Amino acid sequence: MPLAVLLPLCAPEGGIDESMSVTEALEWAITGLEKIVDMDGEATLVLLRSGGSPGREGLDRRVLSSSTVRLVGVALDERPDCALEELGERAFVASVSVLSTLNGAETVVFLIPWGGPDPVTSSALLGALAHSLAAGRKLTVIARKPRGATWRAQESPPKSVLRIAQIAEILSKILENPQQVLQWRALVESAARLRPGPSADLLREAALMSLGVSLGSPTMVHLHLCRVLKLLERTEAGGDYYPRGRPAEVVPLLVGEFARRASRILGLDHGCQLGVLPSELIGKLLSLYKQKGMVLQYHLLLSEVAGTLDEAPPTGRGGEPSTLASFLLERKAVECRVGRLPPGAPLFRLWFLAGRSLDFLRPSAPGQNEERELGAWLERLMAARRNSKPVRLLEQAMSATYTSDHVRNFLAHSGFVHYVVRDVAPLENGQYVVYYDEAPLEGIERIITAGLPEGLRALGCP
C-alpha cells in the first residue's frame, strides 16, 4: 500500500546541535520507512525544508540507496529572516499542496523528528490533518522519542492556519455526520471571511450541497456537487502544486479532495452533467441515510423512489407504488402505444397535472417536433386547470415567484416535484435519469436558507 510521508526539517534555532539533529532525523525516518513498507510497496517521503535545512543534494544521496522510498523536497522559504508566523503559513500550504499531488497514497504518515512539535511543525501537521479530513485518508502521526534537550512550542500555529483547518473539518462532516443541518452555515460564514473569488464560490456551493444532504434532497445534492466540480475544472487548470501564498489559497485543493471523495461515495465517478441526475446517486443517498440512522430522510426519499432501485423495496409508505415508480410505469406503457418519447421533455409535469395519467397522448405525425408538441399539451393542461394548486405552483415557479407552499411541497417530496423535475427517463441497464431545472431549485433554496433554522422548524421539516 503506497504511503505519503511528511518529514518537517524546520525546527527553530536552539536546543541540540541542528546539523546532527537533521542527519539523525533523516536516518530515523528512512530506516523506519524501509521497515514498514511492504516488499512490493513504496513510500514518497516529502521533506519540508526551511532555509537552514541541508541542501537537496545531500538528501538525495541518502535516499538513493533505498529502493522503496522516493524523495520530494519542498523549500518553505528563501529568506533567512522569514518570520515564524509566515513560515508556519507556508508549512501549512506546502503540506496541503504536496499531499494533493500524491493521489495514489491511501495513508498519510506525519513524522515529528524533534522532541516536541514547534509552531512551524504544528502548522505542517495541521496541513496534513486538513488534507486527510477533506480527502478521507487515514492519518498516522509518529513522533521520535526525545533524547536530551527538546524544543517546546511557545506559540500556537497562526490563526489563518487554524481557520482553514476548521473548514476541512466541516467538509469532512458533510458525509460523515450529515445529520447536522447547520454545517452549511459554518461554510457560508467561512466563505464570507474570504475575499471574493473561486475559494469563496466553492465554499458556498459546498455549503448548499451540505444542506441538500441533510434535508434529503438528491436534486440539491447533485446540482451543487456538479457546480463544485465545474468550478474546480477552472480553478485547478494551471495551478501551482506548491503555492507560497496565504493559507486561504489552498481552499480549492481541500474542496477538490472533498468533491472527488463525495463523487466516489455518491456514484458520480464518471462525470456530472448539470440538470441530469442519475438514479445511482439516489441509491447511494438512501444507503448513506440508512447507514447514518437518518430515519426521516430515508423514509421520505424512499416513499418517492421505492421500486425503482435495487436499494429500494418495491413499495413506499402505505404499500403504494412510489411517485417515480408510478411515472416510469406510465411512461413505458405510453411509449409502447405511441413510440419513443424524447427524454427531458416536460413529461413528468404533464403526468402530474393530468392526474397521473398520459393516456391522452397520441402518436406524433411524421416530421413533427415531439418536444414542442408536448410543451403545447402542457400549456393546454395549465389553461384548463388554472384554479388548481399544482398549476398555481408551476406558474409561480415559471415566473420566478416562490412561496412557503413551494418549500413545503419540495421538502415533503425530497425535491421530486413537478415544478422542479421535467422528466424521468429510463435507461437500458434498468436505471434512470431525472431531468430537473436549476432555476426553481435556486428560488426554493433562497427561501430555505433565509429562514434557517427557525423557518424549517416552523414548516415542520427536519
N, C-alpha and C positions, 0 to 999 in steps of 0.2 A: 504494500500500500504506500504510494508516494507521500512524503511528508514535506511540508513547508515549515522551515525553521528560521526564527529570527534571533539573532545574537547582537544585542546592542554593545558597541565598544565605544561608549561615550560617557564614561564616568567623569565626574568633576575632579579637579585637581586636589591633591592631598591624599592622606592615607598611606597605603603601602606603595612600593615602587611601581609606577604606572606601566613602564615598558615590560617589566616582568609579569605584571598582572595581565596585560594583554596577551602576551605569549602563552601564559598558563591557561588563560580563558579559551584560546583557540585550541590548545591541546585537549583541554577538558571537553569542549564542545564536539570536536571531530571524533575523538576516541569514543565518546558516548554515543554519537550518531551511528558510527560503524557497528556498534553492538546492538542497537535497537532496530536498525533497518534490516528487513528480511533479505535472504540470499538474492532474490530476484527484484527486490525493491530498490528505491533510491530516495534521496533527500536533497532538497535545494536549501542551501544554507545562505541566508541573507544577512550580510554584515552591515549594520548601521554604524557608520564611522563619522566621528566629529573631526575637526581639524587636527587634533592632537593624536589621532589614532595612526597606526602604522600604515605604510603605503600599500597599494593594491598588489604590487609585485611580490612583496614578501608573503602576503596572504595566499596568493595563487600558488606559490611554491609549496606551501604546507598542504594544500588541498590536492595538488596534482597526484600525490601518492595514493589518494583514496579513489576507489572505483565506484563508490556508491554515493558520494557527496559532490554536488555541483555548487559552485560558488557564485553568488551575486553580491556585488559591493555597491552600497549606496552612500554617497557622501552627504552629510547633513548641512554642512556649512563650508564656506570658502574663506571666512574671515576669522582670525584668532580671537577677535574681540566680540564675537557673536553673543548677544545677551542670552541668559539662561532661559528666559520665557520664550524667546524666538526659537532657540534650539529645541525646546520641548514641543513647540508647534510643528517644527519641521520633522521631528521624530515621529509625531502622530501621523502627519500627512504621508511620510515615507512608508510607515507600516501599512496603512490602508492601501496606498497606491501599489506597492510591490506585491502584496498579497492578492490584489485584484487581477494581477497578471498570471498568477500561478493557479490556474483553474483546475489542473489535473490533480492537485493535492486535496485529499479528503480531510486531513487533520493538520492543524496548525500547532506548532510547538514553540513556545517562547522561553528562551534561556536567559536567566539572570546570573551573570558570571561574578558579580561582586557580592559583598556581604549583605547588602540590602539595596532595594531599588531607590536610586536618586530621582529627582524630579524629571530629568530627561528620559531615563529608562522607564519611569512610571507612565510618561506620555506615550512612549512607544508601545508599552503594554496595553494602554487604553486603545491605541490604534488597532492592535491585533484583536482585542476583545470586540471593538466596534465592527470590524470586518467579520468576525466569526458569528456575531449575533445576526447581522444582516444576511449573511450567506448561509447560515445554518450549519457551519462547520464546527467540528469539535476543537476546543482549545485546551491545550495542556501547558501548564507553567512548571518549569523545572528550575530551581534555584541552586546555585553552587554553595556548598557549606562554607561559611566564612572561616578564614584562617588568619588569626592575628587581628590587625586593625580593620575596621569596616567603615563604610560611609553611611551616614544617616541622612535621610531626606529632611531638609529644613523647610522646604516649601512644597506646596501642592502643585499638581500639574496646572497649566494655565486654564482659566475659566473658559476660554474659547474651545479648548480641547474637551472639557467636560460637557459643554453644551452639545457638541456634535456627537459625542459618545452616547448621550442620552437619546438623541434622535435614532441612532442604531438600535438602542434597546426598545424603543417604541415600535420600530419597524418589525423587530423580531416577534413582538407580541400580536401582530395583526393575525397571524395564522396559528401561533402557539396558544394565545389566550384571547380568542375572538369575542368572548362574552362581554368584554369591556367596551361598551358602546361609545365612551368618550375618548378613546385613544385618538380618534380623528382630530379632536380639538387640540390636543397637545401638538400634533403635527402641524395644524394650521397656525398655532401660535409660534412654533419654531420657524415656519416659513415667513411669518411676518417680521421676525427679527433679522432675516437675511435681506441683502439688497436685492431689488427686483432683477430677475433673470432666470436661467434654467434651473438652478438649485431650488429657488422658491417655488417655481411652477411644478417641479417634480414632487416636492413635498405636499403641495395642495392636492395633486392628483392621487398620491398615495393615501392622503387623508380621506378622500372620498371613497376610495376603494375599501379602506378600513371600515368606513361607515356602512358600505354595502354588504360587507361580510357579516358585520354584527347585526344588521337588520334582516339578513336572509334574502337579499335580492341579487340573483345572478346577473341581471342586466346591468345593475350599478357596478358590480364587481368587474364584469367584462369590459364595460365602457372605459373605466378608469385604469385598469391594468393595460389595456390596449394603448391608451394615451400615454401612460408612463413609458411603455416600450417605444412608441413613436418618438417621444421627446428624447429618449436615450440614444436613438439612432442618430439624432442630430448632434447631441452634446458629446457623444463618445468619438465621433469622427475626428481623427487627427489629434486626439487627446494625448497629453504627456503622461507617461507611466509614472514618473517621479516628479510631480509638481512641487514647487517650493513655495507656494503661496500660503494663504491663510487656511486654517482647518475647514472653513466652510466650502472650500473648493473641492473637497473630496465627497461632498454630499451626493453628487451624481454617481460616484463609484459605489457608495453604500446603497443608494436606491436601486442601482443597476443590479447589485448582488441580490437584493431582496426581490426585485422583479423577476429575475431569472429563476430564483427559488420558487416564487409563487407560480410562475408559469409551469414549472415541473409538477408541482403539487396539484394544480388545477387543470392539468391536461392540455396546456397551450404551448407545448414544446415546439410545435411545428409552425408557429406563426399566429398572428392575431389580426383579424380584419374588423375594423370598427363597424358596428351595426349588424354583425353576423355572429351570433352566439352559438357555439357548438354544444350539443347535448352532453358531451363528455364533461364540460365544466360544471354543469348542473349536477351530474352524478358525483363528481368529486366534492362539491359543496355538501351534498347530502351525507357523504361519508365523513366529512370533517365535522359536521354538526352532530352526527351520531357519536363519533369518537370523543368529542368535547362535552357531551352531555347537554347540548343546546336543544332541549326538547321542543320549545315553542317554534324556533326557526326550522327545525327538522320537519315537524308535522305540517307547518304552514306550506313549506315548499313541497313536501310530499303530496299534499292534497291537490296541488296543481299539476304534478308530473307523474303521479303513480301510473304504472302500466306502460310507461314509455322507455324505461331503462332497466338494465339488469339489477341495478341497485335499488330500484323502487318496486314495491309489491304491486299487483295488478289493480288494486282499488285504493282510493284515498279515504278521507274521513266519511263515515257512514256507509261504506261499502259501495259508493257510487263511482263510476269512472271519473278520472280526473279531467280537468279542463283541457290539457294538451292531448291526452289520450282520446277524448271525445272528438276534438277537432281533427286529429290525424286520421281517425277512422272515417269521418265525414269527408275529408279531403280525398282519401283514397277511393271512396265509393263514387264521388263525383267524377274523378279522373277516369274511372272505369266507364263512365257513361258519356262524358263529353271530350275526353282526351286530356293530354298533359296541360296543366295549369302553370303559368310562369312563376317560379319561386321569387318571393319578395314582393309580389303584388299584394294589395290590401285584402287578402282572402280571410285572414283572422278577424278583421274588423267587419267584413261582410257577414261572416258566420255569426258573430256575436250580436250584431244589430238585427239580424234576421231571425232571432230566436233560436240560435244554434242549429241552423239548417242552411244548406247550399242547394236545396232541391230546385230552386228557381233558375239556376244557371243552365244555359243551353249551349250546344256546340257552336264554336265560332265559325263565321263564314271564311272561306279561303282568302288569305291575304289580310285579314282583319287584325288590328293591333289588340291583342288579348289584354294586355295590361291596361290600356286606355279604356277598353270596354268594361273591365272590372271596376275601374275608377268611376265610370259612369253609373254602374249599378250601385256603388256606394253612395253617390250623390242622390240618386233617386230614393234609396232607403232612408237617408237622413231627412230628405224633404217630406217623405211620407210619415215619419215618426218623430217629427220635430219636437213634440212636447215630452218625449221620454228622457229619463235621466241619462242613459248611455249616450244618446245623441247630444245632449247638452254638454256632457263631459268631453266628448270628442270635438265638438265645435269650439269649446273654450280652449282646448289644447291646441287646435289648429290655428287659433288666433293668439296664441302665446299668453293666455289668461289661465291662471291656476289657483285653485282654492283648496281648503282643507278637505273637501269631498274627494279631490284627486288624490291627496295624500292618504286618506283612509282607504280608498279603493286600491291604491298602489301597494300599500303595506299589507293589506289583508290578503292580497293575491300574489305576494312575493314579486311584484313587478310585471306579472303576465296579464296585462290589461290592454284593452283594445285601443286605447289612445297612445300607448307606447309601442305595442307589438303590431307589426303589419301582417306578418305571415309566419307560419311554422311549416317547414318543408322537409319531407323525409329524405333520407339518403339510402343508397343501395345496401349499405352494411347494417341496416337496422337502426342506425342513429338518425338524428335530425338536426336542423339548424333553426334558430329563432332569429327572424329579421326584426330589428327594433329601430326606432328613431331616436336620435340623440337629443333633439330639442325638447321634447316633453320630459325626458329624464332630467335635463338640466333645470327646467322650470320647477319640477317637483322637488329636486334637491335644494333649490333656493329656499323653498318654504320650510323643508325639514330642518336644514341647518340654521335657519334664522330663529327657530323655536326650540332647539335642543338646549337642555334636556326637558324643560318644562312643557314644550309643545308636544313631544312624544308621549309624555305621561298623560297629558290631557286627552290625547287621542286613544289612550289605552294600548299603546304599542310597546314592544319590548325595549 
